[in-house]
Amino acid sequence: MTVFGLLRVTPITDEDITEDVAAAVEALEAYDVSYETTPMATTLEAEDVHELFAACAAAHEAVAHTEVQTLVQVDEKPDPGMTADDKVDAVEDELGREATGERE
């Protein structure tokens, strides 16, 4: 089974959060997940939903602020052969181009 997750860990502070986001991402290394960080969130991929949630909890706990908001969205697929790249490839095939764009 393949499990996809969208993770956003947000420390509630007026300070720069770069160090906190880096700590949250670094915490994912201890788990059997693949991940890609974007400017808005981190996409995760795992074979087991429990491993995915454990990784998300570790990312949340890695942030050293009193108030932290964490958003986790999970998509569990029964097809073990489907990857996150496969999902993007399917959209790009439908578009006939890469699923990216540049602002002018």
N, C-alpha and C positions, 0 to 999 in steps of 0.2 A: 504494500500500500504506500502511496506517496501522499505526504501532508505538506501543504504550502502554508506559510504564515506571513502576515504583514505585521511588522513590529514598529511601533513608534514610542520611544521613551523620552519624555519631556520633563526636565527639572523645572520647577516653578521658581524662577529667580530673575532678577534684573541683571545678573552677571552673564558673562559669556559662557555658553554651555558646551563649547567645543570639547573641552577636557572630559566633561561628563558623558557626552555622546561617544567619544572614543573609548571610555571605560566600559560603557554598555556593549559596544561592538566587540571589544577585546574579551569580554566575558563569554561571548558565544564560542570562542575557540575551544573551550573545555567540553563541548558537546558535539555529538555526531550530527551536525547540521551543515548544510551549504548555505551561504548567505551572500547577498549583494546589498550594499548600502547606497542609497540615493539621497538627494538633498532633503527629502521629506520623510523617508522611512527606510527600513531594512526589510528586504524580502528574504524569507528563510525557506528551506526545503529539507525535509527529513523523511525517514521511513516509518517513524513511530510518533504518534501524537504526544505521548508522554515525554519523549525526548525534546520535542519542539517546545512544549510548555515549560519544561525544566530550563531550557536555554533562555526562554523569554523571562522567566522568573530571575535567573541569574543576571540578565541584562538590567532588569529593574533594580535589583539589589546592589548593582555595581555603582549606581549613581549616588553620590555623597551629598544629597540635599535632603532637607526635612520633608519637603513636599515634592512628590514625583507623580506625574500622570503617565500611565502606560496604556497604550491601545494595542490590542492583539486581535487580528482577524485571521481565522483559520479556514482553509479549504482542503477537505480530505477527499482524495480521489482513490477509488478502488483499483485503478489501472497502475500497476507498479512501474510500467515502462514510460509513463508520462513525466517529463521534467518541466521545470520552469521555462527553460529554453524552448521546449516543444510548444508550450502555450504561447510564447511570444512569436515563434516561427509561424504558428497557425494564423495569428492575426496579420503578420506581415505577408503571408501568402495570400490572404484575402484582400489586403490592401494593394498588393502588387509592388510594394516598396517597404523600406525600413519604417518601423513605427516610431520615428523621431522626426523632429522638425526644428528649424531655426527661426528665431524671431528676427524680424527685419528692422 
